[in-house]
Amino acid sequence: MIDINIEELCAWARESGDIALRLFNRARAQRKADNSPVTEADVAIERFLVERITARYPDHGIIGEEQTRCDITKEYVWALDPIDGTASFVAGLPVWGISIGLLHRGIPYAGLFYMPLTDDCYWTIGGRAFLGNQPMCVDARSEQEWDSEDWLAIPSDAHRRLEIDFIGKTRSLGSVAAALCYVARGSALGAVLTYATIWDLAGGMAILSAAGGVGITLAGQLLDPTTLIDGQALREPLLFGAPGVVDSLRCRIQARH
């Protein structure tokens, strides 16, 4: 496999964070064709990361949320979400960050998610998952051990799209990558998504997988990231967590019709 320098990736993420922090609480969002928000920070960070990756890994492809599409049929493709949690960023909320994922033949292999306001850096490169220098592992307790203090990360539209029967709490974080990383570190028991793209998932999925977690559809099928490499969105509900956790959650979550 390819040699990735994690210190270099972290440096890129921190430089990206500096760009974002200069605009935090001052950014104004515009609406893209799909009605999702975009700010000057999103565009500037994606441009910065594309320049760095192109110079360092000229034989790799890149796909980014802000329209970057470059050689996405390559063996290695970087998937970038320059600010994962743009709506939170615009609203002055703290849960957002820079998500950098590397796909190998469509499968998340390496990932980094950096949250500038907390200075948390989650990462993996084809092995274990880490928060800074500390290894992480998902919470794999059985359903009989769950209690009222356990929590699930949910999307902001969960009240419209899902019926959730869960003994604990639910929290909408506003960032897909943050939700997956909180599951990876064992803080959240699991995460539920109702909408996802490859740039949302690539970095966080690599980290979650390295921490022992999986992603499945509400129907019980393993999530196949290779189907999203063209940038299309998946609108089927997804569950993330330890294998036993997602199997148990499937019985407690239903899609509204």
Buried (B, 14 or more C-beta within 10 A) or exposed (E): EBEBEBEEBBEBBBBBBEBBEEBBEEBEBEEEEEEBBBBBBBBBBBBBBBEBBBEEBEEBBBBBBBEBEBBBEBEBBBBBBBBBBBBBBBBEBBBBBBBBBBBBEBBBBBBBBBBBBEEBBBBBBBEBBBBEEEEBBBBBBEBEEBEEEBBBBBBEEBEEBBEBEBEBEBBBBBBBBBBBBBBBBBBBBBBBBBBBBBBBBBBBBBBBBBBBBBBBBBEEEEBEBEEBBEBEEBEBBBBBBBBEBBBBBBEEBEEEE
